[in-house]
C-alpha cells in the first residue's frame, strides 16, 4: 500500500493488468511514478516508466511523477495521464517510451490536470482535464 490513488487497466491482448503507482514524499513533492504490469495471477511482468530522475535525465526520457489513469489503445500502446507533469505519456506494449504530449497551461495542446484517459476505435486519445 502506498497511500496514493491508483489507476487500473486491462490489456485484453496479453491478459495483463496494468496498475499506476506513485512513490515518494507528498510533503516534499518528490514523487516518482510508474506503471506495473501483472499477469492475472499477480506475477509482475514489467515496470513501465521507471528509472529514477538521474537515469531518465541521462536517457532523455521524461519522468512520470503522479500517474493517475492508464489505458491501452488498439495498437497495444500504454497511455498514462500524469496530473503533476500535466502530460500524457505513451509507451509501446513492451514498455518503451514513444512520446508525450501536453504541458501545463490552458492553451491548445496544453493540460491543467489530466485525469481520465481513453482511446476510441479510430485511435483518437480522449483526456478528461480538470
DSSP file (Angstrom, degrees, kcal/mol; ACC not computed):
  #  RESIDUE AA STRUCTURE BP1 BP2  ACC     N-H-->O    O-->H-N    N-H-->O    O-->H-N    TCO  KAPPA ALPHA  PHI   PSI    X-CA   Y-CA   Z-CA
    1    1 A X              0   0    0      0, 0.0     0, 0.0     0, 0.0     0, 0.0   0.000 360.0 360.0 360.0 130.5    0.0    0.0    0.0
    2    2 A X        -     0   0    0      2,-0.3     3,-0.1    21,-0.0    22,-0.1   0.598 360.0-124.7-107.5 -15.9    1.4    3.4   -1.0
    3    3 A X  S    S+     0   0    0      1,-0.3     2,-0.3    20,-0.0    20,-0.1   0.450  76.0 113.2  83.7  -0.8   -1.4    5.7    0.1
    4    4 A X  S    S-     0   0    0     18,-0.2    -1,-0.3     1,-0.1    -2,-0.3  -0.794  75.6-104.2-103.1 145.9   -1.6    7.2   -3.4
    5    5 A X        -     0   0    0     -2,-0.3     2,-0.3    -3,-0.1    17,-0.1  -0.331  40.3-152.3 -62.0 151.7   -4.6    6.7   -5.7
    6    6 A X        -     0   0    0     15,-0.1     2,-0.3    13,-0.0    15,-0.1  -0.944   9.7-142.0-129.9 150.6   -4.1    4.2   -8.5
    7    7 A X        -     0   0    0     -2,-0.3    13,-2.4    60,-0.2     2,-0.4  -0.822  18.3-160.5-105.2 151.6   -5.4    3.7  -12.0
    8    8 A X  E     +A   19   0A   0     -2,-0.3     2,-0.3    11,-0.2    11,-0.2  -0.991  14.1 167.1-135.6 140.5   -6.1    0.3  -13.4
    9    9 A X  E     -A   18   0A   0      9,-2.2     9,-3.0    -2,-0.4     2,-0.4  -0.957  25.4-131.7-144.1 162.4   -6.5   -1.1  -17.0
   10   10 A X  E     -A   17   0A   0     -2,-0.3     2,-1.0     7,-0.2     7,-0.2  -0.975   5.5-148.5-121.0 130.2   -6.6   -4.5  -18.6
   11   11 A X  E  >> -A   16   0A   0      5,-3.1     5,-1.6    -2,-0.4     4,-1.2  -0.838  15.4-174.3 -92.5  99.9   -4.6   -5.5  -21.7
   12   12 A X  T  45S+     0   0    0     -2,-1.0    -1,-0.2     1,-0.2     5,-0.0   0.718  78.0  61.1 -73.2 -19.4   -7.0   -8.0  -23.2
   13   13 A X  T  45S+     0   0    0      1,-0.2    -1,-0.2    -3,-0.1    -2,-0.0   0.917 123.1  19.1 -69.8 -43.0   -4.5   -8.9  -25.9
   14   14 A X  T  45S-     0   0    0     -3,-0.2    -2,-0.2     2,-0.1    -1,-0.2   0.371 102.5-121.9-108.2   2.1   -1.9  -10.2  -23.5
   15   15 A X  T  <5 +     0   0    0     -4,-1.2    25,-0.6     1,-0.2     2,-0.3   0.907  62.3 147.6  51.5  46.7   -4.3  -10.7  -20.5
   16   16 A X  E   < -AB  11  39A   0     -5,-1.6    -5,-3.1    23,-0.1     2,-0.5  -0.779  44.3-138.5-106.3 154.8   -2.2   -8.3  -18.4
   17   17 A X  E     -AB  10  38A   0     21,-2.5    21,-2.9    -2,-0.3     2,-0.4  -0.964  15.9-155.5-112.7 127.7   -3.3   -6.0  -15.7
   18   18 A X  E     -AB   9  37A   0     -9,-3.0    -9,-2.2    -2,-0.5     2,-0.4  -0.885  12.5-178.9-107.6 132.8   -1.8   -2.5  -15.6
   19   19 A X  E     -AB   8  36A   0     17,-2.4    17,-3.2    -2,-0.4   -11,-0.2  -0.995  21.3-135.1-133.2 127.2   -1.7   -0.5  -12.4
   20   20 A X  E     - B   0  35A   0    -13,-2.4     2,-0.4    -2,-0.4    15,-0.2  -0.542  25.0-170.4 -76.8 148.2   -0.3    3.0  -11.9
   21   21 A X  E     - B   0  34A   0     13,-2.6    13,-2.1    -2,-0.2     2,-0.4  -0.995  11.9-168.1-143.1 135.9    1.9    3.5   -8.8
   22   22 A X  E     + B   0  33A   0     -2,-0.4     2,-0.3    11,-0.2   -18,-0.2  -0.983  10.5 178.8-120.8 133.6    3.4    6.7   -7.2
   23   23 A X  E     + B   0  32A   0      9,-2.4     9,-2.5    -2,-0.4     2,-0.3  -0.896  32.9  68.3-127.4 160.7    6.0    6.6   -4.6
   24   24 A X  E    S- B   0  31A   0     -2,-0.3     2,-0.6     7,-0.2     7,-0.2  -0.806  83.1 -44.9 127.5-169.1    7.8    9.3   -2.7
   25   25 A X  E  >> - B   0  30A   0      5,-1.9     5,-1.1    -2,-0.3     4,-0.9  -0.893  32.1-162.6-108.9 115.5    7.1   12.0   -0.2
   26   26 A X  T  45S+     0   0    0     -2,-0.6     3,-0.3     1,-0.2    -1,-0.1   0.848  91.1  57.6 -62.5 -35.0    4.0   14.1   -0.6
   27   27 A X  T  45S+     0   0    0      1,-0.2    -1,-0.2     2,-0.1    -2,-0.0   0.838 114.0  35.5 -69.2 -33.3    5.3   16.8    1.7
   28   28 A X  T  45S-     0   0    0     -3,-0.3    -1,-0.2     2,-0.1    -2,-0.2   0.474 103.8-127.3 -97.7  -2.9    8.5   17.5   -0.3
   29   29 A X  T  <5 +     0   0    0     -4,-0.9     2,-0.9    -3,-0.3    -3,-0.2   0.704  63.3 139.4  62.6  21.6    6.8   16.9   -3.6
   30   30 A X  E   < +B   25   0A   0     -5,-1.1    -5,-1.9     2,-0.0     2,-0.3  -0.838  26.2 155.4 -95.8 101.6    9.4   14.4   -4.6
   31   31 A X  E     -B   24   0A   0     -2,-0.9     2,-0.4    -7,-0.2    -7,-0.2  -0.894  30.4-160.2-128.5 156.2    7.5   11.7   -6.3
   32   32 A X  E     -B   23   0A   0     -9,-2.5    -9,-2.4    -2,-0.3     2,-0.3  -0.999  13.0-160.6-135.9 132.3    8.2    9.0   -8.9
   33   33 A X  E     +B   22   0A   0     31,-2.9    31,-0.4    -2,-0.4     2,-0.3  -0.803  16.4 156.5-115.7 156.4    5.5    7.3  -11.0
   34   34 A X  E     -B   21   0A   0    -13,-2.1   -13,-2.6    -2,-0.3     2,-0.5  -0.961  36.1-115.7-160.6 171.4    5.4    4.1  -12.9
   35   35 A X  E     -BC  20  48A   0     13,-2.4    13,-3.2    -2,-0.3     2,-0.5  -0.987  22.9-150.4-119.7 127.7    3.1    1.5  -14.3
   36   36 A X  E     -BC  19  47A   0    -17,-3.2   -17,-2.4    -2,-0.5     2,-0.5  -0.841   7.4-155.3 -97.3 132.0    3.2   -2.0  -13.0
   37   37 A X  E     -BC  18  46A   0      9,-2.6     8,-3.6    -2,-0.5     9,-1.2  -0.942  18.0-176.4-112.0 121.9    2.2   -4.8  -15.5
   38   38 A X  E     -BC  17  44A   0    -21,-2.9   -21,-2.5    -2,-0.5     6,-0.2  -0.824  27.7-123.3-118.6 153.0    1.0   -8.0  -13.9
   39   39 A X  E >   -B   16   0A   0      4,-2.7     3,-2.2    -2,-0.3   -23,-0.1  -0.500  46.0-100.7 -75.7 161.1   -0.1  -11.5  -15.0
   40   40 A X  T 3  S+     0   0    0    -25,-0.6    -1,-0.1     1,-0.3   -24,-0.1   0.768 124.6  59.7 -57.9 -24.8   -3.6  -12.4  -13.8
   41   41 A X  T 3  S-     0   0    0      2,-0.1    -1,-0.3     1,-0.0    -3,-0.0   0.448 124.6-102.0 -84.1   1.6   -2.0  -14.5  -11.0
   42   42 A X  S <  S+     0   0    0     -3,-2.2     2,-0.3     1,-0.3    -2,-0.1   0.413  72.4 145.9  96.1  -1.4   -0.3  -11.4   -9.7
   43   43 A X        -     0   0    0      1,-0.1    -4,-2.7    -5,-0.0     2,-0.4  -0.548  53.2-120.0 -71.3 128.7    3.2  -12.1  -11.1
   44   44 A X  E     +C   38   0A   0     -2,-0.3    -6,-0.3    -6,-0.2     3,-0.1  -0.572  31.6 179.5 -71.9 124.9    5.0   -8.8  -12.0
   45   45 A X  E     -     0   0A   0     -8,-3.6     2,-0.3    -2,-0.4    -7,-0.2   0.875  59.8 -31.7 -90.8 -48.2    5.8   -8.9  -15.8
   46   46 A X  E     -C   37   0A   0     -9,-1.2    -9,-2.6     2,-0.0     2,-0.4  -0.979  49.2-120.3-163.8 165.8    7.5   -5.5  -16.1
   47   47 A X  E     -C   36   0A   0     -2,-0.3     2,-0.4   -11,-0.2     3,-0.2  -0.980  26.3-153.7-117.1 132.6    7.6   -2.0  -14.9
   48   48 A X  E    S+C   35   0A   0    -13,-3.2   -13,-2.4    -2,-0.4     3,-0.1  -0.899  71.8   9.6-110.6 131.4    6.9    0.9  -17.3
   49   49 A X  S    S+     0   0    0     46,-0.5    15,-0.5    -2,-0.4     2,-0.3   0.601  91.2 131.2  84.0  11.5    8.3    4.4  -16.9
   50   50 A X        +     0   0    0     -3,-0.2    -1,-0.3     1,-0.2   -16,-0.1  -0.651  12.3 103.9 -97.1 154.7   10.7    3.6  -14.1
   51   51 A X  S  > S-     0   0    0     -2,-0.3     4,-0.6    -3,-0.1    -1,-0.2   0.197  74.6-107.8 163.2 -18.1   14.3    4.6  -13.9
   52   52 A X  H  >  -     0   0    0     -3,-0.3     4,-2.6     3,-0.2     5,-0.2   0.086  41.2 -75.6  84.5 158.1   14.6    7.5  -11.5
   53   53 A X  H  > S+     0   0    0      1,-0.2     4,-2.1     2,-0.2    -1,-0.1   0.884 128.6  49.1 -60.2 -43.4   15.3   11.1  -12.2
   54   54 A X  H  > S+     0   0    0      2,-0.2     4,-2.3     1,-0.2    -1,-0.2   0.933 113.3  46.0 -66.6 -45.2   19.0   10.6  -12.9
   55   55 A X  H  X S+     0   0    0     -4,-0.6     4,-2.4     1,-0.2     6,-0.2   0.923 114.0  48.8 -61.6 -44.4   18.6    7.7  -15.3
   56   56 A X  H  X>S+     0   0    0     -4,-2.6     5,-1.8     1,-0.2     4,-0.7   0.848 109.2  53.6 -66.3 -32.8   15.8    9.5  -17.1
   57   57 A X  H ><5S+     0   0    0     -4,-2.1     3,-0.5    -5,-0.2    -1,-0.2   0.940 111.7  44.7 -64.3 -46.6   17.9   12.6  -17.4
   58   58 A X  H 3<5S+     0   0    0     -4,-2.3    -2,-0.2     1,-0.2    -1,-0.2   0.872 118.2  42.8 -66.4 -37.6   20.8   10.6  -19.0
   59   59 A X  H 3<5S-     0   0    0     -4,-2.4    -1,-0.2    -5,-0.2    -2,-0.2   0.504 107.6-125.9 -87.2  -3.8   18.5    8.7  -21.3
   60   60 A X  T <<5 +     0   0    0     -4,-0.7     2,-0.4    -3,-0.5    -3,-0.2   0.770  63.1 140.0  62.9  27.9   16.5   11.9  -22.1
   61   61 A X      < -     0   0    0     -5,-1.8    -1,-0.3    -6,-0.2    -2,-0.1  -0.839  55.1-112.9 -99.7 140.4   13.3   10.2  -21.2
   62   62 A X        -     0   0    0     -2,-0.4     2,-0.5    -3,-0.1    -1,-0.0  -0.281  26.0-124.0 -69.7 157.5   10.7   12.1  -19.2
   63   63 A X        -     0   0    0    -12,-0.0     2,-0.3   -29,-0.0   -13,-0.1  -0.898  12.2-140.2-106.8 123.5    9.8   11.2  -15.6
   64   64 A X        +     0   0    0     -2,-0.5   -31,-2.9   -15,-0.5    17,-0.0  -0.638  22.6 176.3 -75.5 139.1    6.3   10.4  -14.6
   65   65 A X  S    S+     0   0    0     -2,-0.3   -42,-0.2   -33,-0.3    -1,-0.2   0.770  71.7   8.0-110.5 -45.6    5.5   11.9  -11.2
   66   66 A X        -     0   0    0    -35,-0.1    17,-1.5   -33,-0.1     2,-0.4  -0.542  69.1-170.1-141.9  71.2    1.9   11.3  -10.4
   67   67 A X  E     +D   82   0B   0    -46,-0.3    15,-0.3    15,-0.2   -60,-0.2  -0.493   9.4 174.3 -67.5 121.9    0.3    8.9  -12.9
   68   68 A X  E     +     0   0B   0     13,-2.7     2,-0.3    -2,-0.4   -48,-0.2   0.907  56.9  18.0 -93.4 -53.5   -3.4    8.9  -12.3
   69   69 A X  E     -D   81   0B   0     12,-0.8    12,-2.2    46,-0.3     2,-0.3  -0.877  58.4-166.1-129.1 154.5   -5.0    6.9  -15.0
   70   70 A X  E     +D   80   0B   0     -2,-0.3     2,-0.3    10,-0.2    10,-0.2  -0.983  12.3 161.7-139.6 146.9   -3.9    4.3  -17.6
   71   71 A X  E     -D   79   0B   0      8,-2.1     8,-2.7    -2,-0.3     2,-0.4  -0.927  27.6-126.1-151.2 174.8   -5.4    2.8  -20.7
   72   72 A X  E     -D   78   0B   0     -2,-0.3    47,-0.3     6,-0.2     6,-0.2  -0.969  18.3-141.6-127.1 146.2   -4.4    0.9  -23.8
   73   73 A X    >   -     0   0    0      4,-1.8     3,-1.9    -2,-0.4    48,-0.1  -0.409  38.6 -89.7 -96.9-179.8   -5.1    1.8  -27.4
   74   74 A X  T 3  S+     0   0    0     46,-0.3    47,-0.0     1,-0.3    -1,-0.0   0.695 125.6  56.6 -64.1 -20.2   -5.9   -0.5  -30.3
   75   75 A X  T 3  S-     0   0    0      2,-0.1    -1,-0.3    48,-0.0    18,-0.2   0.459 120.5-106.2 -88.6  -2.3   -2.2   -0.9  -31.2
   76   76 A X  S <  S+     0   0    0     -3,-1.9     2,-0.1     1,-0.3    -2,-0.1   0.575  70.1 148.3  87.8   9.5   -1.4   -2.1  -27.7
   77   77 A X        -     0   0    0     15,-0.1    -4,-1.8    16,-0.1     2,-0.5  -0.482  46.0-127.1 -76.5 150.1    0.3    1.1  -26.6
   78   78 A X  E     -DE  72  91B   0     13,-2.9    13,-2.7    -6,-0.2     2,-0.4  -0.869  23.0-166.5 -99.8 126.6    0.1    2.1  -23.0
   79   79 A X  E     -DE  71  90B   0     -8,-2.7    -8,-2.1    -2,-0.5     2,-0.4  -0.955   5.1-174.0-117.6 132.2   -1.2    5.7  -22.3
   80   80 A X  E     -DE  70  89B   0      9,-2.6     9,-2.7    -2,-0.4     2,-0.4  -0.987  15.2-147.3-130.8 129.2   -0.8    7.3  -18.9
   81   81 A X  E     -DE  69  88B   0    -12,-2.2   -13,-2.7    -2,-0.4   -12,-0.8  -0.820  13.3-165.3 -94.7 135.8   -2.1   10.6  -17.7
   82   82 A X  E  >> -DE  67  87B   0      5,-2.7     5,-1.3    -2,-0.4     4,-0.9  -0.966   9.8-167.2-125.2 114.3    0.1   12.4  -15.1
   83   83 A X  T  45S+     0   0    0    -17,-1.5    -1,-0.1    -2,-0.5   -16,-0.1   0.767  86.0  52.1 -75.5 -25.1   -1.5   15.3  -13.2
   84   84 A X  T  45S+     0   0    0    -18,-0.3    -1,-0.2     1,-0.2    20,-0.1   0.894 117.1  35.8 -78.5 -40.0    1.7   16.7  -11.8
   85   85 A X  T  45S-     0   0    0      2,-0.2    19,-0.3   -19,-0.1    -2,-0.2   0.539 102.0-132.1 -89.7  -6.0    3.6   17.0  -15.0
   86   86 A X  T  <5 +     0   0    0     -4,-0.9    17,-3.3     1,-0.2    25,-0.4   0.839  67.5 113.6  61.9  35.0    0.4   17.9  -16.9
   87   87 A X  E   < -EF  82 102B   0     -5,-1.3    -5,-2.7    15,-0.3     2,-0.4  -0.851  64.8-132.6-133.2 164.8    1.3   15.4  -19.6
   88   88 A X  E     -EF  81 101B   0     13,-2.6    13,-2.0    -2,-0.3     2,-0.4  -0.990  25.4-154.4-115.3 130.4    0.2   12.2  -21.2
   89   89 A X  E     -EF  80 100B   0     -9,-2.7    -9,-2.6    -2,-0.4     2,-0.5  -0.856   3.8-158.6-106.4 140.2    2.9    9.6  -21.7
   90   90 A X  E     +EF  79  99B   0      9,-2.7     8,-3.1    -2,-0.4     9,-1.4  -0.980  13.3 174.0-124.3 128.2    2.8    6.9  -24.4
   91   91 A X  E     -EF  78  97B   0    -13,-2.7   -13,-2.9    -2,-0.5     6,-0.2  -0.907  32.3-112.1-124.8 152.5    4.7    3.7  -24.3
   92   92 A X    >   -     0   0    0      4,-2.6     3,-2.4    -2,-0.3   -15,-0.1  -0.300  45.9 -90.6 -76.6 175.1    4.6    0.7  -26.6
   93   93 A X  T 3  S+     0   0    0      1,-0.3    -1,-0.1   -18,-0.2   -16,-0.1   0.696 128.4  55.6 -62.0 -19.9    3.2   -2.6  -25.3
   94   94 A X  T 3  S-     0   0    0      2,-0.1    -1,-0.3   -16,-0.0   -17,-0.1   0.423 122.8-103.7 -91.7   0.2    6.7   -3.7  -24.2
   95   95 A X  S <  S+     0   0    0     -3,-2.4   -46,-0.5     1,-0.3     2,-0.4   0.543  70.5 145.1  94.0   8.0    7.2   -0.5  -22.1
   96   96 A X        -     0   0    0    -48,-0.1    -4,-2.6     1,-0.1    -1,-0.3  -0.665  55.6-111.3 -82.2 132.8    9.4    1.5  -24.4
   97   97 A X  E     +F   91   0B   0     -2,-0.4    -6,-0.3    -6,-0.2     3,-0.1  -0.396  39.9 170.9 -63.2 132.0    8.8    5.2  -24.3
   98   98 A X  E     -     0   0B   0     -8,-3.1     2,-0.3     1,-0.4    -7,-0.2   0.794  54.3 -47.1-105.8 -56.8    7.3    6.6  -27.5
   99   99 A X  E     -F   90   0B   0     -9,-1.4    -9,-2.7     2,-0.0    -1,-0.4  -0.978  41.7-138.7-167.5 171.6    6.3   10.2  -26.9
  100  100 A X  E     -F   89   0B   0     -2,-0.3     2,-0.3   -11,-0.2   -11,-0.2  -0.943  14.1-170.4-136.4 160.7    4.5   12.5  -24.6
  101  101 A X  E     +F   88   0B   0    -13,-2.0   -13,-2.6    -2,-0.3     2,-0.4  -0.973  43.3  51.1-147.4 163.6    2.2   15.5  -25.1
  102  102 A X  E     -F   87   0B   0      7,-0.3   -15,-0.3    -2,-0.3     2,-0.1  -0.904  46.4-168.6 114.2-142.2    0.6   18.2  -23.0
  103  103 A X        -     0   0    0    -17,-3.3     8,-2.9    -2,-0.4   -17,-0.1  -0.286  45.3 -56.5 120.2 150.9    2.4   20.6  -20.7
  104  104 A X  B    S+g  111   0C   0    -19,-0.3     2,-0.3     6,-0.2     8,-0.2  -0.330  90.4  65.5 -66.7 131.5    1.0   23.0  -18.1
  105  105 A X  S    S-     0   0    0      6,-0.9    -2,-0.1    -2,-0.1     4,-0.0  -0.854  76.5-102.7 149.7 179.9   -1.5   25.5  -19.3
  106  106 A X  S    S+     0   0    0     -2,-0.3     3,-0.1     5,-0.1    -1,-0.1   0.252  80.6 103.5-118.9   9.2   -4.9   26.1  -20.8
  107  107 A X  S >  S-     0   0    0      1,-0.2     3,-2.1    -3,-0.1     2,-0.1  -0.206  88.6 -57.5 -83.2 179.5   -3.9   26.8  -24.4
  108  108 A X  T 3  S+     0   0    0      1,-0.3    -1,-0.2    -2,-0.0     3,-0.1  -0.365 127.1  10.4 -60.4 129.5   -4.2   24.4  -27.4
  109  109 A X  T 3  S+     0   0    0      1,-0.3    -7,-0.3    -3,-0.1    -1,-0.3   0.422 106.2 112.6  81.7  -1.1   -2.3   21.2  -26.7
  110  110 A X    <   -     0   0    0     -3,-2.1     2,-0.4    -9,-0.1    -1,-0.3  -0.683  51.3-152.2-103.7 159.1   -1.8   22.0  -23.0
  111  111 A X  B     -g  104   0C   0     -8,-2.9    -6,-0.9   -25,-0.4    -8,-0.1  -0.978  12.8-165.0-131.1 142.4   -3.3   20.3  -20.0
  112  112 A X  S    S-     0   0    0     -2,-0.4    -1,-0.1    -8,-0.2     2,-0.1   0.907  86.5 -17.1 -87.5 -53.2   -4.1   21.6  -16.5
  113  113 A X  S    S-     0   0    0    -27,-0.1    17,-1.6   -28,-0.1   -30,-0.2  -0.519  72.7-152.4-156.0  76.9   -4.6   18.4  -14.6
  114  114 A X  E     +H  129   0D   0    -32,-0.4    15,-0.2    15,-0.2   -46,-0.2  -0.291  27.3 157.3 -61.6 134.2   -5.2   15.4  -16.8
  115  115 A X  E     +     0   0D   0     13,-3.4   -46,-0.3     1,-0.4   -34,-0.2   0.402  48.8  32.2-119.7-105.5   -7.2   12.7  -15.2
  116  116 A X  E     -     0   0D   0     11,-0.1    12,-3.0    12,-0.1    -1,-0.4  -0.228  64.9-172.9 -62.0 148.0   -9.2   10.0  -17.1
  117  117 A X  E     +H  127   0D   0     10,-0.2     2,-0.3   -47,-0.1    10,-0.2  -0.999  13.0 151.8-145.9 140.9   -7.9    8.8  -20.4
  118  118 A X  E     -H  126   0D   0      8,-2.2     8,-3.3    -2,-0.3     2,-0.3  -0.958  27.0-135.2-155.5 171.1   -9.2    6.6  -23.1
  119  119 A X  E     -H  125   0D   0     -2,-0.3     6,-0.2   -47,-0.3     2,-0.2  -0.929  14.2-138.2-129.5 157.1   -9.0    6.0  -26.8
  120  120 A X    >   -     0   0    0      4,-1.8     3,-1.8    -2,-0.3   -46,-0.3  -0.535  38.0 -92.3-106.0 179.5  -11.6    5.3  -29.5
  121  121 A X  T 3  S+     0   0    0      1,-0.3    -1,-0.0    -2,-0.2   -48,-0.0   0.776 124.3  58.2 -63.2 -27.0  -11.6    2.8  -32.4
  122  122 A X  T 3  S-     0   0    0      2,-0.1    -1,-0.3     1,-0.0    -3,-0.0   0.524 120.4-107.6 -81.5  -4.3  -10.1    5.5  -34.7
  123  123 A X    <   +     0   0    0     -3,-1.8     2,-0.2     1,-0.3    -2,-0.1   0.487  67.6 149.7  92.2   3.8   -7.1    5.9  -32.4
  124  124 A X        -     0   0    0      1,-0.1    -4,-1.8   -51,-0.0     2,-0.5  -0.479  42.2-134.5 -69.9 140.8   -8.1    9.3  -31.0
  125  125 A X  E     -H  119   0D   0     -6,-0.2     2,-0.5    -2,-0.2    -6,-0.2  -0.863  16.8-162.5 -99.6 126.5   -7.0   10.0  -27.5
  126  126 A X  E     -H  118   0D   0     -8,-3.3    -8,-2.2    -2,-0.5     2,-0.4  -0.944   7.7-173.2-112.9 124.6   -9.6   11.4  -25.1
  127  127 A X  E     -H  117   0D   0     -2,-0.5     2,-0.8   -10,-0.2   -10,-0.2  -0.970  21.1-142.0-122.5 128.4   -8.3   13.1  -21.9
  128  128 A X  E     -     0   0D   0    -12,-3.0   -13,-3.4    -2,-0.4     2,-0.5  -0.810  26.9-166.2 -85.2 112.9  -10.5   14.4  -19.1
  129  129 A X  E      H  114   0D   0     -2,-0.8   -15,-0.2   -15,-0.2    -2,-0.0  -0.890 360.0 360.0-108.9 130.4   -8.7   17.5  -18.0
  130  130 A X              0   0    0    -17,-1.6    -1,-0.1    -2,-0.5   -16,-0.1   0.426 360.0 360.0 -87.2 360.0   -9.6   19.2  -14.7
